[in-house]
Amino acid sequence: MLCKSLEFKNVFGQKIKVIEIPVLETNNRYYFMIQVRLQMFISYLYNKPHEKSCYSFREYLKRKLSWPDYQDLFRMMEFRNNA
């Protein structure tokens, strides 16, 4: 699975980095759910001061999603010809 990261400054000027954000196609059944969860997570990080500067979106999803959905979302996809 391909993942991306996001870096921004919150209201207090702290630099925040969110890693392990899954990249999904728009026709994927989890696309909307991931977009909404990501917006909620970023708004939480944006509006409050935090001690850490790097957060894993994957760990956040592990706590918030049901386990079968989490496993289905992050199962390893095999690429053709090791591409």
N, C-alpha and C positions, 0 to 999 in steps of 0.2 A: 504494500500500500504506500502511496506517495503521501508525504506530509509536508506541511508548510509551517512557517513561523511568522509571528507578528510582533513588531516592536513599536511602542508608543510611550508618550509621557502622560501621566495622569494629572489630575487637577493640582496636585501638590508639587509637580515638577519632577517626580520620581520616574526614572526610566524603567518600564515594565516590558518584559519579554514573555510571550506566550508561545510555547513550542508544541510540536506533535499535533497539529491541526490536520485532520484527514482531508484529502482532496477528493471530492466526489463529483460524479457527473450529475447534471441537472435532472436526469430521469431516474436516478437512484432513489429507492424508497426511503432512505435515511437523510436525504439532502436537506429537506425542510427542517427536520428535527435538529440536525447538526447546526444549521444556520441560526436557528432560534436560541439554542443552547450557547452558541458562541457569542451572540449578541448579549445574552444575559450575563455570561461570564465576564466579558469585557466591560460592560457597564458597572458590574460589581467592583472590578479592579480599578476602573477609572475614577470612581467617586470616593474611595476610601484610602487612607494611607496604609501601606503595608511594609513589613520588615523585609520580605524577600523581594528579589527583583526578577526572578525567572519562575514561571509557572507552567506546568504540563497540562494541556487541555485533555490529553488522554486520561490522566489520573482523575481529573474533574469528571469526565464522562463515566469512569469506572464507578464513582460514587453515586452518580445521578441516574444512570440508565439501569434497566433491568439486565441481569447477567446474560440471558440469551441474545438480547439486542446488542450488547457490547461485544460478545464473541462473534456474532454475525458481521458486525461492522468492521472489526479489526482482524478478521481472519486473513491469513496471508494469501495474497493472490499470486498465482504463478504467472510469470511472463514467458512469452514464447521466445525461444532461442536465447534465453538469458538476457533479454534486452531490458 
